[in-house]
Amino acid sequence: MDECIPEDRANRDFCVKFPEEVRHDNLAGQLWFGAECLAAGSIIMNREVESVAMRPLAKDLTCSLEEVRNVTRDQALRDLNIYSDRMCQALRHFDSLFAEFELSYVSAMVPVKSPREYYVQQEVIVLFVRQWRGH
């Protein structure tokens, strides 16, 4: 995606609102596992309401990945240096669904800061930086 649609990636600014313990290299794998489980009908961590609400998105996401796999196979039989419109569109759609699922899933699992909480945290950081520079 970084090579094929670098300028068309889904916005992930919402990730700054995630707690520190959630933001790690393993998150994408955990999200994908959650999507697969939800699409198969599982309920995640005793969160039935959230699971039912996210299930259609999880199914769309897993179908979208299957489409990306099919398009990638087709692309591999052609010129590997030129990305087809079909390939770009499949990746855009998958990236958008994955970003939407990421926000939904993480918000269901852990408390995500509200915009107000995030703003207050930023203000506190600015105050500490100003005080630190003053000494």
VENFENPE-V222032 format. One record per helix or strand of 2 or more residues. SS is the DSSP state (a for helix, b for strand). FROM is the first residue (numbers start at 1). LEN is the number of residues. Records with the same first field share a line. If there is no record, write none. Layout:
SS=FROM-LEN  FROM-LEN
This chain:
a=6-3  13-5  27-13  48-29  85-25  115-20
